[in-house]
Amino acid sequence: MQYDRAPPNFTFDLGNGPTSLAALAGRPVLINFWASYCEPCTQELPAFEKIRRTYGNRVAVITLSNEGDGARDYLIAHHFTLPLVDDRDNVVWKKYGVLPIPTTILLRPNGTVRYVTVGETSYDEFAALLGAPNADS
């Protein structure tokens, strides 16, 4: 992943028709690669839920898992309302070169990579990067 460049675009459907990563330009985008069997991944999900609730539409949060219904079932069972991209064929994972999980990428509103972290992260880490919920990036 190269900083200050746009990552590979991909198309997904979160239930209201196809869209693409590029279509989210204009606001920060947080992309999280995770799996339900990965303890650090599941430990950080509340942070992403809090970001989604605190920042609302100001920040787009996308989670990606390659385990099919297992990830969706996990989110439902734990009352998370995070958007989930099902990448069971590893198309996006391969484009992004994701190996260890969790991996999280923060894009600037212009679509370029601002920050990448591998391993468990926290709400405070991303809130510091995003600024106040009602401030401009």
Protein Blocks (a to p, Z undefined) as FASTA:
>chain_A
ZZhiacddddddehiapadfklmgoiacddddddfklmklmmmmmmmmmmmmmnmmmbcc
ddddfeljmlmmmmmmnopabdcddffkommmmmnopabdcddddddfkopafbdcedjd
dfklmmmmnopfkbcZZ
